[in-house]
Amino acid sequence: MGAFVGLLLGLGLLLVLDARTSPAPAPVRARSTGVRRRLDAAGLGDLSTSRAVASCLGAGLAGASIMLVVSGSPTVALVFGSLAAWLPLGALGRRAAARRRSLVASWPDAVDDLASAVRAGMSLPDAVAALADRGPAPLRPSFARFAADHRVTGSFATCLDHLKADLADPVGDRVVEALRLARDVGGSELGRLLRTLSSVLREDARTRSELEARQGWAVNAARLAVAAPWATLAFLSLRPGALEAYDSAGGVLVLAVAGGTSALAYALMKRIGRLPGDERVLS
């Protein structure tokens, strides 16, 4: 008996020593970079940030090369190369905005489908998985991945986490957390909760659509005002020798001041004209 107790004591001390001397596991890094957020919001979560950065560098190099051939001015080529390097990020932003509008318009119908399925007696996981076939088209791929994931793992909570990361949408976060709460707590008020959520989402989408329509003309006019000087510079580059002055120190200073002013004006325009958006506080 004493030998057995001694063996257990020695094994316990060995485990404690191993726990103290083993290196701590590396923390999981949150995907919180600006490029990563843009990719997720645009529905390109499978695309790595390195490829996005490489696309920006490639676009910048191509733009600079073309302008160097056209204008013969290295300074002007560098300016337009910098503008071209921003184009992939701008395309990501436009894709993310279009996807966000599509999702906002699709969620009320998706929630209505969920409420109808629950009222018909389907279980909550089956009702969510069924949206892969009868839900709104923009949401079907994400719910199809949820259905496949749930068939493999059988864990509703884990599959909801994957669905939320796949959607990368503030409204989707609210819907997913409502489903999680309904699954954990239970109760007979899920149908009423979903119908109320659907009406709220539909009213929010209608109001935001009206505001964006009224705001669009002002934002487009401001963008045109920012782009006009650089379009003029691009047309001037078509005349041989017209841009030689920009290769001097004074020309570089003029372009630097103009670039900074344009960037500041564009940032102010975006900030003043930006509508308040939903933040992913439940991500």
DAKA-V281620 format. One record per residue. N is the residue number from 0. RES is the residue in one small letter. NEAR is the number of other C-alpha atoms within 10 Angstrom. Layout:
n = [N:N]
res = [RES:RES]
near = [NEAR:NEAR]
//
This chain:
n = [0:1:2:3:4:5:6:7:8:9:10:11:12:13:14:15:16:17:18:19:20:21:22:23:24:25:26:27:28:29:30:31:32:33:34:35:36:37:38:39:40:41:42:43:44:45:46:47:48:49:50:51:52:53:54:55:56:57:58:59:60:61:62:63:64:65:66:67:68:69:70:71:72:73:74:75:76:77:78:79:80:81:82:83:84:85:86:87:88:89:90:91:92:93:94:95:96:97:98:99:100:101:102:103:104:105:106:107:108:109:110:111:112:113:114:115:116:117:118:119:120:121:122:123:124:125:126:127:128:129:130:131:132:133:134:135:136:137:138:139:140:141:142:143:144:145:146:147:148:149:150:151:152:153:154:155:156:157:158:159:160:161:162:163:164:165:166:167:168:169:170:171:172:173:174:175:176:177:178:179:180:181:182:183:184:185:186:187:188:189:190:191:192:193:194:195:196:197:198:199:200:201:202:203:204:205:206:207:208:209:210:211:212:213:214:215:216:217:218:219:220:221:222:223:224:225:226:227:228:229:230:231:232:233:234:235:236:237:238:239:240:241:242:243:244:245:246:247:248:249:250:251:252:253:254:255:256:257:258:259:260:261:262:263:264:265:266:267:268:269:270:271:272:273:274:275:276:277:278:279:280:281:282]
res = [m:g:a:f:v:g:l:l:l:g:l:g:l:l:l:v:l:d:a:r:t:s:p:a:p:a:p:v:r:a:r:s:t:g:v:r:r:r:l:d:a:a:g:l:g:d:l:s:t:s:r:a:v:a:s:c:l:g:a:g:l:a:g:a:s:i:m:l:v:v:s:g:s:p:t:v:a:l:v:f:g:s:l:a:a:w:l:p:l:g:a:l:g:r:r:a:a:a:r:r:r:s:l:v:a:s:w:p:d:a:v:d:d:l:a:s:a:v:r:a:g:m:s:l:p:d:a:v:a:a:l:a:d:r:g:p:a:p:l:r:p:s:f:a:r:f:a:a:d:h:r:v:t:g:s:f:a:t:c:l:d:h:l:k:a:d:l:a:d:p:v:g:d:r:v:v:e:a:l:r:l:a:r:d:v:g:g:s:e:l:g:r:l:l:r:t:l:s:s:v:l:r:e:d:a:r:t:r:s:e:l:e:a:r:q:g:w:a:v:n:a:a:r:l:a:v:a:a:p:w:a:t:l:a:f:l:s:l:r:p:g:a:l:e:a:y:d:s:a:g:g:v:l:v:l:a:v:a:g:g:t:s:a:l:a:y:a:l:m:k:r:i:g:r:l:p:g:d:e:r:v:l:s]
near = [6:7:8:9:10:11:12:12:12:12:12:12:12:12:12:11:11:11:11:10:9:8:8:8:6:6:6:6:6:7:10:9:10:10:17:19:17:23:23:21:23:22:20:16:17:9:12:12:17:11:10:17:15:13:17:21:18:16:20:23:18:17:20:24:17:14:22:19:12:15:23:20:19:18:22:24:25:18:19:24:24:18:17:21:22:16:15:19:18:13:13:20:16:14:18:20:15:14:17:20:14:15:22:22:19:19:23:23:17:23:24:19:22:27:22:16:19:19:14:10:9:15:13:19:20:14:19:24:24:20:24:20:13:12:22:19:14:14:20:18:17:19:22:18:17:27:23:14:19:19:13:10:10:13:12:19:17:14:21:22:16:16:21:23:16:21:22:21:24:21:19:22:22:17:19:19:17:16:23:17:12:16:16:10:8:11:9:9:9:20:18:12:15:23:18:15:18:22:15:12:19:16:12:13:18:12:10:16:15:10:11:14:10:11:14:11:11:13:18:11:11:15:15:12:14:18:13:11:13:17:12:10:15:18:11:14:22:14:11:11:12:14:20:16:12:17:16:11:9:11:16:16:13:13:16:14:12:14:16:12:13:17:13:12:16:18:12:12:16:14:10:10:15:12:12:7:8:9:11:13:8:13:14]
//
